[in-house]
Structure formats: C-alpha cells, structure tokens
Amino acid sequence: MKRRGKSNLISQQMSLQRKNRLLLAIISLALGVAIISQATLVAEAVQRIFVEKASFSSVMLLLVLLLVVMAVRSLLSYGNGKVGLHMAARAKTNMRASVLQNLTRASMPSTLRGQTGGKVSVALDAVDEADSYFSQYMPRMMEAAMIPILILVVTFTQHANTGWIMLFTAPFIPLFMILVGLKTKNKSEEKYAQLAEFSGTFLDSLQGLVTLKIFGRAKRQQQEIERSSLGYRDATMGILKIAFTNTFMLESIVMLSIGIVALELAIQLLVFKSMSFHTAFLVLLLVPEFYSLLKNTGTAFHSGRTSMGAIRKVEQMLEETSIKSTQTEREEGSDQSELTNVDTIAKTEELRTTGAELISMPPTIELNDVRFQYTPDSFGLETGQILIGPGEQIAIVGKSGSGKTTLLHLIAGLLKPDSGAVLVNGSQLSQHDEAAWFERVSYITQHPYIFAGTFAENIAIGAGRNVSRAEIEQAADEAGLAGVVAQLEQGLDTFVGEGGRGLSGGEKQRLALARAFLKRPAVILFDEPTVGLDLHTERVLQQSIASLAKTATMITVAHRLYTIQHADNILFMDNGVLVDSGHHEALLARLPQYAEMVDVQRKGGLA
Ligand SMILES: Nc1ncnc2c1ncn2[C@@H]1O[C@H](COP(=O)(O)OP(=O)(O)OP(=O)(O)O)[C@@H](O)[C@H]1O
C-alpha cells in the first residue's frame, strides 16, 4: 500500500461517489436556471403591476408561473442538501470501515501503539466531523462552480457595468476564503490532536482509577484531565474566533459590493436615465443572489477546511497502522520478486483455498533463525533453529523478560520476524491465509478478554460460527465451568465483562478454555498463570488442557514444574536467546541455569 497523499482519502471517497457528484452537478445547473427564472418573473410582474399598472387578471398567469418556479427552486435546494447528506453518510461509513479494517488487520505492535481513547476519538468524532465536507462543502462548491457564472452571463447581457463590478469584487471572496482556510486547517488539525489527547487521558484515567486512588494520584490525574480539556477548549475557541472573523469579513465584502452595484444602478436609472426600470430591478434581484451564493460558499469552505483537518487525522491513523504491515508486505514481496503480478495473485488465491487444508491437523512448526526487535536498540530475540512436531507438547521457560511471550507471539503470527522465517507445514506462515491460520489456533492468555455480554455469548465467539446452546453448555462443562455456572442466578445468561458480573482470574481462563473447546484448534498457545490458583481450580484447568491437547500441538509459556516436566520439548530462553532445548532430564543434566530454575521452583513448592 503506498503512502497516502494529502487528500487521498477524500479523492478515494470522491471516486466512489461519481454518480452522486453528477447528480449534484445536474441539480446545481437546474437551480441556477430556477434562480434566474425567478428573478426574471419577479421583475416582469413588478414592471407590469407597478409601472404599467396592468390588471390583476392579466398578470395572473405570470404569478402562477412564479409560484411554480419558486416551488421548483425549493425542491432543487432540498435535493442538493439530500444528495450531500447521502454522500456524507456513505463516506463516513466507508471511512469507519477503513479505520476498523486497518486496526484489525494491522500487526499487533502498530495496533497497540498510541492511546485507545485517542483511536476511539478518531473513529467516532473525527469521522463525524468529516460530514460537513460532503454534506455542505461539496454541494456549495458545485453550486458555486455553476450558478454565479450563469448569473454573471445574464447580468452582462442586461447591464455590462454591473457585470464588471461583480467580476471585480467577486474574487475578493475566494481570496479571503483561501487565506482563512489555510489558517483554519492547521487549527483544526490542532483541535483534533487535542481532542484525541483529551479522550486518551480520560479513558486511561478511568481504566486505572483504582490504581490512581491507591497511589494517591487521583488529584494529579484530575489536573491532567483539566489541562488536556483546557487545551481542547482553547483549540476550539481558536477555530470559532476564525469562524466569526470569517463571517464578519464576508458580510462586509458582500454588503459593500451590493452597495456599489445599487449606487451605480441608481445613477444610471435616475441621473443618466440610460436603463429601464425592468432591467435595473432584474439586475438588483440577481446581484444579492450572486453574492449570497459566494458567501455561502465561503462559510461552507470554512467548515470544509475544518473537516479536512479531521480527515487528515483519520488518514494519519490509517497511515500509522499500515506502516508496519507495509514493511512486512515489502519483505514478503522481495522474496517473490521473480513472480509477476498475475502469478502472485494466482499463488495467493491458491494459498487461500488450500490454507485451511494445510493447517487442518496439528502442523509441524519450524523457526529458522528468527530475529525480532520491537524497536531498533530495544530487546532483541534470536531463536536459532526450532522444530515443533505435530501434536507435541512444548514448554517455553526462562526468567521474566527473557522473551517467552514474544516467542509465542511470533509463532502465533501476531508479530512478524525481522529476519528468518516461521514455517507451518513447510511453508512460510506469512504466506498462509491469515484467517485460515487463526481458525486453527487458540491463544489462552493469562488475562483473556471478556466482552460485555452474557457468559454464553462470550463462549460462543470461540466458534466463529453459529453454535447451539447444547454445544456451548458442553464446552463450558469440558472447561470445568459447570460448577461456576450453576452458582450464577441466570446461569449461562449472566451478564459478564464490562458493566457485568466480574470473574476471577481462574474463571476467565476457564472461559477462554471453553472458547477453545468450541473451536477445537490444531495449535494451542497457552500462557500459564503465574499466580497461584487453588488446588481444585488448578486440577480442573490441567485436566481440561490435557483433554484439549490430545488433538493439538500445544505450546505453553510454562511456570508450573508439572507442565515443564511433562513437556515433550522444553525451550529455555535467556535474555532473548534460545539457549538450549530438550527433555526435562536432559536439560537438568547439562544446563546449570535450568537446574537452578527447577530448584527454585521446587523450593517455592510449585511442583
Ligand atoms: N510492545 C513492546 N515494545 C517494546 N518492548 C517490549 C514490548 N513487549 C515486550 N517488550 C520487551 O521485550 C522483552 C521480552 O518481553 P516478553 O513479554 O517476551 O518477556 P517474558 O519472558 O514473556 O516475560 P514474563 O515472564 O515476565 O511475562 C522485555 O524486556 C519487554 O520489556
């Protein structure tokens, strides 16, 4: 994916909405004709009634026609607004979908970068602010591109002097708009940065409220929220100041221009008597329409620029989340530089169709000299050669911070190696269809995420398909949750997660296990709890995991001696390097660090 240009997101949306733009152009043209017709009919009616003193019945038809034209004009204005709103709704839906897609597809580190509150603010507020670009700016710009020209042409044919005055004064409005617009865009970008910071700080404080209270930091955090909310207020006030000055200046230019035209017309009509009343009146009706359109365009331009700031913020977020994926894509691309585009597409298609098949049974997983760093100069991981046979039970062990979780994430495909490769059944993991791979993998972390919903709904997401109540009950049973569920007032329909009933660490892990039982994965990645669970819970967990592991390759970040001793292969990590691997007895005999670790665990009574 190439780096997005300044208005790439807007042009993308524009090209998706060609039909609506064409419709806007047609309606604007018709609106121009209606405005001119209305002015002509009003001038004609006034001329006949007040100057020629014609009877009411003789102008009846003219007045009816005038009413019809006015109705058509209103309808066309309504239509223009409606098309604009439709465009805005579609653009916002597309943009939100892109943001969501990018966040879900991006690599884990890039998704985790930045504050959650800031991302929420971009996905909701910034996208909402983009509305006025499509609902106001676009329709007004389309009108401005056609109607003033039509009015100018008619005015020139009626009275050239007025035409020249309009032609001379009109450019001041867009010139002024550009000057103000440039300033507004920067201000608006600043406003969104402030809003994102404010949302981020607020959400962060809310999530860490207990910790902040315990450490007596609540007051300081309150000041922090106040500081960022004041920053947001100042940025908003800055924009409003520009908006008010903008309106004042535009009104002044318009009033001055209309005044000049009126003066010129009065002189021509009364002093030089060089023009008819009809012409003067028609021109006097058209001139305010002309300036009012330009003025509206000015206001729309202002909100358009504000929207652009918001859109830029969305673009930035899309760029940030796609940078890491772009790097990976590039690396993969260089491996296959011999392939033509068509070959690549065909190959990808082939992989997509066979992906599920390739990983349908417990696969062989190989790590070939995988190297990884979160950021340059940070912690680095080197694996050397690792071979994990189908259905093997692997334990990753090592000190805290030695890189166990990082290794697990690399095997899961959540992190992409900087060099080397993770092979699944002989082919690179990055070449497998991601969805097919994740369909075969379950990752049970120490703190599984529980969504706001019922117990049953939380288990059902493990299946990724519609599952029956009986299947959910069985999975809960197999994961050792039957006792817990029986104690709940509403059983599996109890509301858990945010805003619902809380769950203990052990219960959460069993819920994650129930998800895995529904999924029946070929690969299980398990981050064993470091905190001590009671003997009963521990046994239930162990039994459930053992039953799941019968049909899967199991890779555990192990802390319990029991798990370590029973593993087919132990990977011993130290400071990011795979120091040694083998059976418990073998490692005990040849690796002093391992023997020391086992000794410490034994003394801690964890066996
Ligand atoms: N997103 C990240 N960005 C930068 N560095 C990170 C990131 N996540 C982890 N690290 C660093 O990488 C190193 C290895 O972390 P990792 O979580 O893999 O260790 P671990 O062996 O699983 O530790 P523990 O047993 O305490 O969970 C640590 O020094 C950690 O600070």
PDBQT file of the ligand as one rigid body, heavy atoms in Angstrom, charges set to zero:
ROOT
HETATM    1  N1  LIG A 701       5.431  -3.923  22.758  1.00  0.00    +0.000 N 
HETATM    2  C1  LIG A 701       6.696  -3.915  23.206  1.00  0.00    +0.000 A 
HETATM    3  N2  LIG A 701       7.544  -2.942  22.808  1.00  0.00    +0.000 NA
HETATM    4  C2  LIG A 701       8.821  -2.917  23.235  1.00  0.00    +0.000 A 
HETATM    5  N3  LIG A 701       9.362  -3.830  24.065  1.00  0.00    +0.000 NA
HETATM    6  C3  LIG A 701       8.581  -4.815  24.509  1.00  0.00    +0.000 A 
HETATM    7  C4  LIG A 701       7.197  -4.927  24.087  1.00  0.00    +0.000 A 
HETATM    8  N4  LIG A 701       6.651  -6.001  24.675  1.00  0.00    +0.000 NA
HETATM    9  C5  LIG A 701       7.656  -6.570  25.415  1.00  0.00    +0.000 A 
HETATM   10  N5  LIG A 701       8.792  -5.860  25.308  1.00  0.00    +0.000 N 
HETATM   11  C6  LIG A 701      10.090  -6.159  25.961  1.00  0.00    +0.000 C 
HETATM   12  O1  LIG A 701      10.565  -7.398  25.435  1.00  0.00    +0.000 OA
HETATM   13  C7  LIG A 701      11.195  -8.133  26.452  1.00  0.00    +0.000 C 
HETATM   14  C8  LIG A 701      10.613  -9.561  26.483  1.00  0.00    +0.000 C 
HETATM   15  O2  LIG A 701       9.267  -9.475  26.864  1.00  0.00    +0.000 OA
HETATM   16  P1  LIG A 701       8.357 -10.757  26.984  1.00  0.00    +0.000 P 
HETATM   17  O3  LIG A 701       6.990 -10.315  27.364  1.00  0.00    +0.000 OA
HETATM   18  O4  LIG A 701       8.508 -11.575  25.758  1.00  0.00    +0.000 OA
HETATM   19  O5  LIG A 701       9.048 -11.498  28.211  1.00  0.00    +0.000 OA
HETATM   20  P2  LIG A 701       8.551 -12.768  29.026  1.00  0.00    +0.000 P 
HETATM   21  O6  LIG A 701       9.695 -13.709  29.072  1.00  0.00    +0.000 OA
HETATM   22  O7  LIG A 701       7.277 -13.281  28.466  1.00  0.00    +0.000 OA
HETATM   23  O8  LIG A 701       8.301 -12.101  30.470  1.00  0.00    +0.000 OA
HETATM   24  P3  LIG A 701       7.251 -12.553  31.619  1.00  0.00    +0.000 P 
HETATM   25  O9  LIG A 701       7.582 -13.938  32.027  1.00  0.00    +0.000 OA
HETATM   26  O10 LIG A 701       7.556 -11.563  32.699  1.00  0.00    +0.000 OA
HETATM   27  O11 LIG A 701       5.889 -12.377  31.051  1.00  0.00    +0.000 OA
HETATM   28  C9  LIG A 701      11.016  -7.383  27.750  1.00  0.00    +0.000 C 
HETATM   29  O12 LIG A 701      12.218  -6.737  28.035  1.00  0.00    +0.000 OA
HETATM   30  C10 LIG A 701       9.931  -6.392  27.455  1.00  0.00    +0.000 C 
HETATM   31  O13 LIG A 701      10.144  -5.195  28.165  1.00  0.00    +0.000 OA
ENDROOT
TORSDOF 0
